[in-house]
């Protein structure tokens, strides 16, 4: 069986990660390895309301699914302080692992040595282009790479006898818009520009600077030289061509795959470190002439063709979005989805859905279910109708046995989610459409899965509550009754719990029904934290919940109540929500002599009411 290398990247929208894929794929092709690209975000990702959900895909990184990991460490750990980075990376080191871009003690690592190239750039601006007042644009970051670039800048100033002051550094967070806005704040018009060269820590920042300077009448490079970092392909097509620093990301990834291969051959080998020297790429934006050997590449770039192609893709996506919002039968939904995925150039695709949605909060650890059903499975060769609705354990095989992807092509893995709920995952071979579109397509697919109630993979009424993912009233009465029967067949008594949230009407009145829905979802999250997998939980309607808990007696119910109170208190102290979560519960105990679920619910409801009345009395006193 081929060795399977997992490459963990934030996205495939930037050249930084595409260069990484190119290098890793080149090594895998040479050694007949399978490259699997995981589109993830780092743990506790802070950007976007639900982007942290992409992290769930890391739980598919099991010994059965992949043989080793290449990790784009800087982006994976970008929200973590430097002191915590090693711990985050080592959480994945249960498999052979190589870090790309950052040295991690005890882990084989490939890093970029960019300090010399960065100082060469500064000296080139000062000595060759006679720039007298150079400033640095950088993000506020704990990244070692950013620290090294600042260090190189400060060393350059010291060597030249130039005093360091606050005006020498302009802060902006990697992006085009940040560069424009921060320059607009510091230099609102042409006369306020106090420097003759600006060295940035990313190409996007440099492009933002050039755009803003054009707006206020500053000529690049005549008035101000501008340089970037990362050497995106766009650097050759910009006007002027952008001077940048090439970290040789493709070579870093290639060497990382080579180090991983060594671990395959010798698992007890000592971790190795490899450094790749960066290269200064001199172009027009610093004042150098255009390079002749770049002219052929530039001539191949047709801006009009790109714009027309993007307009076509966006128009297609608009129709796809409208179609996916329709309420469809399962069969119609699958046909529509497959047609659109193929239209977007996806050659092979398997979508697997968990048996029920899994609530995954921002500060939680995702627990990968041990069962998932296949929604669709197709390749460029055929449909795999026989696999549809089949069950797989995603911890042991991401796709069911018998499915084959295109030989020699990398596949990509991405979570399927909607707001705080994980629905499953998709494994696919992409086409030629811009990579970000695939992320958008599967984001829309996650939303459609939720809104069309397709989670049971059956053409019947859902037993699942749409808002929370737990059983609805009908589903609870059916599965709760079966759980009691199964428990008693094992000579195990237990309890039926009835719960009623405190103050939901007040939350709806004060903060709106959307916040009320969030409170209901949060309550389910809390309940799931204190209940084991064999428990049955349902939302009977509104703010009412019920549970069947095998093995629970009166003594254990007291412990459960204390645990519920503690977890609720923890949620309230850390959630930053405007409401206070609270629920009152009551229990009725089943046995061979009393096992009717409806009667047990009534008794538990009565106990819950007594508990709520006592709670209100204590609150008033």
LUMKETI-241449 format. One record per residue (C-alpha): residue in one letter; x, y, z. Coordinates in steps of 0.05 Angstrom, whole numbers, plus 5000, padded with zeros to 4 digits. Example, Ala and Ser with C-alpha at 12.3 -4.5 7.8 and 13.67 -1.06 7.14 Angstrom:
<rs>
A:5246:4910:5156
S:5273:4979:5143
</rs>
This chain:
<rs>
X:5000:5000:5000
X:5025:5070:4983
X:5049:5114:5039
X:5000:5171:5052
X:5027:5239:5070
X:4980:5291:5099
X:4997:5364:5086
X:4961:5411:5134
X:4950:5481:5105
X:4904:5539:5121
X:4877:5546:5050
X:4898:5539:4978
X:4881:5610:4960
X:4950:5638:4970
X:5014:5624:4932
X:5048:5610:4998
X:5008:5546:5007
X:5006:5529:4933
X:5083:5531:4932
X:5081:5483:4991
X:5034:5436:4954
X:5079:5438:4892
X:5141:5418:4932
X:5106:5363:4971
X:5072:5336:4908
X:5138:5334:4871
X:5169:5290:4925
X:5107:5246:4929
X:5106:5236:4854
X:5179:5217:4854
X:5168:5165:4908
X:5097:5142:4891
X:5067:5168:4955
X:4995:5193:4962
X:4989:5266:4980
X:4927:5285:5021
X:4917:5359:5033
X:4877:5378:5095
X:4845:5447:5093
X:4845:5466:5166
X:4851:5524:5214
X:4893:5522:5277
X:4866:5504:5345
X:4823:5559:5376
X:4826:5599:5311
X:4804:5671:5325
X:4787:5698:5256
X:4715:5693:5233
X:4656:5670:5274
X:4659:5596:5254
X:4726:5587:5217
X:4751:5549:5278
X:4705:5492:5253
X:4758:5474:5201
X:4802:5448:5257
X:4755:5388:5265
X:4786:5356:5203
X:4850:5343:5242
X:4813:5288:5280
X:4814:5248:5215
X:4890:5245:5221
X:4893:5175:5250
X:4944:5119:5240
X:4894:5083:5197
X:4881:5143:5151
X:4951:5172:5141
X:5023:5152:5152
X:5055:5219:5168
X:5042:5294:5172
X:5073:5356:5141
X:5050:5416:5181
X:5050:5490:5159
X:5068:5509:5230
X:5068:5584:5227
X:4996:5590:5206
X:4973:5531:5247
X:5000:5564:5309
X:4990:5637:5291
X:4942:5650:5348
X:4987:5618:5400
X:5043:5652:5439
X:5112:5627:5423
X:5116:5589:5489
X:5055:5547:5470
X:5074:5530:5398
X:5114:5468:5413
X:5058:5439:5454
X:5007:5451:5398
X:5051:5418:5346
X:5067:5359:5391
X:4993:5344:5399
X:4998:5317:5328
X:5063:5280:5338
X:5029:5213:5352
X:5045:5205:5278
X:5112:5218:5243
X:5112:5294:5234
X:5155:5348:5203
X:5145:5422:5216
X:5150:5470:5156
X:5169:5542:5169
X:5184:5539:5244
X:5235:5500:5285
X:5202:5458:5339
X:5247:5425:5392
X:5243:5349:5388
X:5209:5351:5319
X:5242:5347:5251
X:5236:5417:5221
X:5250:5454:5156
X:5258:5529:5163
X:5273:5589:5121
X:5336:5628:5133
X:5311:5696:5109
X:5352:5742:5153
X:5411:5747:5105
X:5365:5760:5045
X:5326:5812:5085
X:5390:5849:5102
X:5413:5844:5030
X:5348:5878:5010
X:5358:5935:5059
X:5431:5945:5037
X:5409:5942:4964
X:5359:5999:4976
X:5410:6041:5014
X:5472:6029:4972
X:5446:6017:4901
X:5384:6061:4901
X:5410:6112:4952
X:5349:6109:4997
X:5359:6150:5060
X:5297:6138:5101
X:5273:6065:5100
X:5213:6042:5142
X:5188:5973:5159
X:5114:5952:5153
X:5100:5891:5196
X:5043:5856:5234
X:5038:5853:5309
X:5056:5780:5316
X:5091:5729:5360
X:5118:5694:5297
X:5192:5678:5298
X:5196:5698:5224
X:5169:5767:5238
X:5216:5775:5297
X:5275:5757:5253
X:5255:5808:5200
X:5249:5863:5253
X:5315:5841:5283
X:5348:5846:5214
X:5318:5915:5205
X:5343:5940:5272
X:5413:5911:5260
X:5415:5947:5193
X:5397:6013:5226
X:5451:6003:5280
X:5504:5985:5228
X:5487:6048:5189
X:5486:6092:5251
X:5412:6108:5240
X:5372:6120:5304
X:5311:6077:5316
X:5246:6113:5331
X:5171:6100:5330
X:5164:6126:5259
X:5210:6072:5232
X:5157:6018:5239
X:5086:6018:5212
X:5041:5963:5237
X:4992:5927:5191
X:4964:5856:5195
X:4988:5822:5130
X:4930:5845:5086
X:4922:5892:5027
X:4867:5933:5061
X:4906:5939:5127
X:4965:5969:5089
X:4920:6020:5054
X:4882:6039:5117
X:4943:6046:5162
X:4981:6087:5110
X:4919:6131:5101
X:4919:6144:5177
X:4994:6159:5180
X:5002:6195:5113
X:4934:6224:5094
X:4964:6262:5035
X:5027:6264:4992
X:5064:6316:5034
X:5058:6272:5096
X:5099:6215:5067
X:5164:6220:5107
X:5202:6160:5079
X:5231:6142:5011
X:5227:6066:5018
X:5180:6019:5053
X:5199:5946:5065
X:5138:5902:5080
X:5131:5833:5111
X:5084:5806:5057
X:5070:5817:4984
X:4997:5834:4999
X:5020:5891:5044
X:5065:5916:4989
X:5009:5914:4938
X:4966:5953:4987
X:5020:6006:4995
X:5029:6013:4919
X:4953:6021:4911
X:4949:6075:4964
X:5010:6113:4938
X:4978:6113:4869
X:4915:6143:4900
X:4953:6202:4932
X:5000:6215:4873
X:5063:6181:4899
X:5104:6147:4844
X:5134:6078:4856
X:5194:6072:4855
X:5211:6144:4835
X:5184:6175:4899
X:5181:6114:4945
X:5209:6045:4935
X:5164:5988:4957
X:5184:5916:4970
X:5146:5853:4991
X:5159:5785:5020
X:5140:5714:4996
X:5149:5724:4921
X:5078:5710:4899
X:5068:5696:4825
X:5031:5762:4821
X:5097:5798:4834
X:5114:5786:4760
X:5048:5814:4735
X:5040:5876:4779
X:5055:5946:4754
X:5110:5957:4773
X:5137:5886:4781
X:5147:5875:4856
X:5214:5866:4888
X:5206:5810:4939
X:5241:5755:4978
X:5232:5683:4957
X:5230:5636:5017
X:5231:5577:4968
X:5171:5546:5001
X:5168:5491:4949
X:5238:5470:4967
X:5221:5473:5041
X:5161:5426:5030
X:5202:5380:4986
X:5256:5374:5040
X:5203:5364:5094
X:5174:5305:5055
X:5244:5278:5049
X:5254:5282:5125
X:5186:5248:5135
X:5207:5193:5088
X:5268:5181:5132
X:5222:5173:5192
X:5182:5120:5153
X:5246:5081:5140
X:5273:5090:5211
X:5220:5108:5263
X:5273:5114:5318
X:5315:5165:5279
X:5337:5229:5314
X:5298:5291:5293
X:5333:5332:5240
X:5332:5406:5223
X:5343:5434:5153
X:5350:5507:5134
X:5333:5535:5065
X:5365:5602:5047
X:5318:5655:5020
X:5333:5693:4956
X:5326:5768:4941
X:5286:5779:4877
X:5302:5849:4850
X:5249:5879:4805
X:5220:5946:4785
X:5186:5968:4851
X:5254:5981:4884
X:5281:6017:4822
X:5313:5959:4785
X:5296:5945:4711
X:5249:5890:4691
X:5283:5823:4685
X:5286:5795:4614
X:5278:5723:4636
X:5211:5742:4668
X:5183:5774:4605
X:5159:5707:4576
X:5120:5690:4639
X:5090:5760:4641
X:5068:5756:4569
X:5029:5693:4584
X:4986:5729:4636
X:4922:5755:4604
X:4885:5801:4653
X:4823:5806:4609
X:4818:5730:4604
X:4825:5723:4679
X:4770:5775:4693
X:4722:5742:4644
X:4736:5673:4673
X:4724:5698:4744
X:4659:5731:4723
X:4636:5664:4694
X:4655:5626:4758
X:4620:5677:4802
X:4557:5675:4759
X:4557:5599:4764
X:4565:5603:4839
X:4506:5651:4844
X:4461:5599:4811
X:4490:5543:4854
X:4474:5584:4916
X:4403:5595:4895
X:4391:5522:4877
X:4419:5497:4943
X:4371:5542:4982
X:4312:5503:4954
X:4276:5451:4996
X:4291:5386:4959
X:4281:5312:4967
X:4344:5273:4983
X:4350:5244:4913
X:4340:5312:4879
X:4390:5344:4927
X:4443:5291:4911
X:4433:5298:4836
X:4438:5374:4840
X:4500:5371:4883
X:4537:5321:4840
X:4521:5361:4777
X:4548:5425:4807
X:4610:5393:4836
X:4627:5363:4768
X:4613:5430:4734
X:4666:5460:4780
X:4716:5409:4756
X:4716:5363:4816
X:4738:5295:4789
X:4726:5251:4850
X:4686:5264:4912
X:4661:5227:4974
X:4616:5263:5024
X:4606:5228:5091
X:4555:5252:5142
X:4554:5236:5216
X:4491:5201:5241
X:4472:5265:5276
X:4502:5335:5278
X:4558:5345:5329
X:4558:5410:5368
X:4628:5438:5368
X:4639:5502:5408
X:4698:5549:5398
X:4735:5528:5460
X:4716:5454:5457
X:4755:5394:5433
X:4720:5359:5376
X:4702:5286:5388
X:4702:5250:5321
X:4642:5203:5316
X:4656:5129:5303
X:4605:5124:5248
X:4588:5163:5185
X:4544:5148:5125
X:4562:5161:5053
X:4518:5214:5020
X:4550:5214:4951
X:4610:5179:4919
X:4633:5190:4848
X:4697:5193:4807
X:4714:5213:4735
X:4705:5139:4718
X:4639:5123:4750
X:4587:5132:4804
X:4592:5088:4865
X:4518:5078:4878
X:4532:5015:4918
X:4570:5057:4969
X:4515:5108:4980
X:4484:5101:5050
X:4539:5052:5069
X:4571:5062:5138
X:4644:5076:5152
X:4684:5090:5215
X:4720:5155:5197
X:4774:5140:5248
X:4794:5078:5209
X:4778:5097:5137
X:4758:5166:5113
X:4726:5137:5051
X:4695:5068:5045
X:4735:5009:5019
X:4729:5002:4944
X:4730:5076:4926
X:4787:5098:4882
X:4812:5169:4869
X:4850:5189:4806
X:4918:5157:4805
X:4976:5204:4822
X:4933:5264:4839
X:4929:5295:4908
X:4862:5295:4945
X:4836:5347:4993
X:4798:5339:5058
X:4752:5391:5088
X:4701:5393:5145
X:4627:5403:5129
X:4594:5448:5180
X:4542:5501:5192
X:4549:5551:5249
X:4568:5510:5311
X:4551:5441:5284
X:4594:5391:5247
X:4555:5350:5196
X:4612:5309:5166
X:4669:5317:5117
X:4686:5315:5044
X:4745:5283:5009
X:4755:5304:4936
X:4802:5314:4878
X:4798:5387:4856
X:4795:5416:4787
X:4823:5480:4757
X:4776:5529:4790
X:4808:5577:4840
X:4816:5538:4906
X:4776:5587:4949
X:4715:5570:4908
X:4717:5499:4933
X:4718:5523:5004
X:4657:5566:4989
X:4621:5509:4952
X:4627:5462:5011
X:4609:5517:5061
X:4543:5525:5022
X:4536:5449:5021
X:4540:5448:5097
X:4485:5501:5102
X:4442:5463:5053
X:4450:5398:5091
X:4423:5433:5153
X:4365:5469:5120
X:4341:5410:5078
X:4339:5361:5137
X:4379:5308:5102
X:4418:5286:5162
X:4387:5217:5169
X:4402:5201:5096
X:4331:5173:5089
X:4269:5196:5052
X:4226:5203:5114
X:4210:5253:5168
X:4271:5272:5209
X:4275:5250:5281
X:4327:5304:5293
X:4314:5374:5321
X:4338:5423:5268
X:4365:5475:5317
X:4405:5431:5363
X:4418:5365:5328
X:4390:5323:5385
X:4327:5282:5378
X:4261:5318:5370
X:4200:5298:5410
X:4180:5241:5363
X:4251:5216:5359
X:4260:5218:5434
X:4196:5180:5448
X:4218:5126:5399
X:4292:5121:5417
X:4283:5137:5490
X:4234:5079:5496
X:4282:5032:5460
X:4338:5054:5506
X:4297:5037:5568
X:4280:4968:5538
X:4354:4955:5522
X:4375:4977:5592
X:4325:4932:5627
X:4345:4874:5583
X:4414:4881:5615
X:4382:4882:5684
X:4402:4955:5690
X:4354:5006:5718
X:4361:5080:5704
X:4327:5148:5702
X:4287:5193:5658
X:4307:5267:5666
X:4262:5325:5649
X:4295:5393:5641
X:4267:5463:5633
X:4313:5522:5618
X:4307:5581:5665
X:4292:5649:5635
X:4290:5634:5560
X:4232:5681:5550
X:4272:5737:5582
X:4331:5722:5537
X:4286:5725:5475
X:4253:5790:5499
X:4317:5826:5517
X:4366:5800:5464
X:4323:5772:5408
X:4304:5702:5386
X:4371:5690:5351
X:4405:5697:5418
X:4351:5652:5448
X:4369:5599:5396
X:4442:5607:5415
X:4424:5595:5488
X:4385:5532:5470
X:4445:5507:5430
X:4491:5523:5487
X:4447:5484:5535
X:4453:5422:5491
X:4528:5432:5490
X:4529:5433:5566
X:4484:5371:5571
X:4528:5333:5522
X:4589:5349:5565
X:4559:5315:5626
X:4526:5255:5591
X:4559:5193:5564
X:4546:5166:5493
X:4496:5113:5514
X:4449:5167:5541
X:4391:5190:5498
X:4377:5265:5495
X:4319:5301:5462
X:4289:5370:5456
X:4215:5364:5468
X:4201:5434:5444
X:4219:5506:5463
X:4261:5504:5525
X:4243:5434:5547
X:4292:5375:5545
X:4290:5303:5565
X:4342:5248:5575
X:4344:5173:5586
X:4404:5155:5629
X:4416:5081:5641
X:4448:5064:5708
X:4428:5129:5742
X:4401:5124:5813
X:4384:5177:5865
X:4455:5182:5891
X:4484:5189:5822
X:4431:5239:5804
X:4457:5286:5859
X:4527:5279:5829
X:4500:5292:5760
X:4464:5355:5785
X:4528:5381:5816
X:4566:5367:5752
X:4513:5403:5711
X:4517:5463:5757
X:4593:5465:5752
X:4596:5459:5676
X:4541:5512:5668
X:4579:5559:5714
X:4642:5548:5672
X:4604:5563:5608
X:4575:5627:5637
X:4643:5652:5660
X:4678:5640:5593
X:4625:5648:5538
X:4622:5724:5535
X:4547:5717:5520
X:4499:5770:5547
X:4454:5717:5579
X:4463:5671:5639
X:4451:5598:5623
X:4410:5558:5673
X:4366:5496:5674
X:4323:5461:5726
X:4319:5385:5722
X:4278:5330:5756
X:4285:5254:5754
X:4239:5194:5753
X:4270:5124:5758
X:4251:5066:5714
X:4252:4992:5730
X:4218:4927:5709
X:4157:4951:5749
X:4154:5020:5717
X:4181:5030:5647
X:4129:5072:5610
X:4166:5132:5582
X:4105:5178:5579
X:4088:5166:5652
X:4161:5173:5673
X:4166:5240:5636
X:4105:5266:5674
X:4136:5246:5740
X:4203:5277:5722
X:4168:5341:5699
X:4134:5346:5766
X:4200:5338:5803
X:4231:5390:5756
X:4175:5439:5772
X:4187:5430:5847
X:4261:5443:5835
X:4247:5506:5794
X:4199:5533:5847
X:4251:5521:5901
X:4303:5556:5858
X:4259:5618:5849
X:4243:5619:5923
X:4318:5619:5940
X:4330:5674:5889
X:4278:5719:5922
X:4302:5708:5993
</rs>
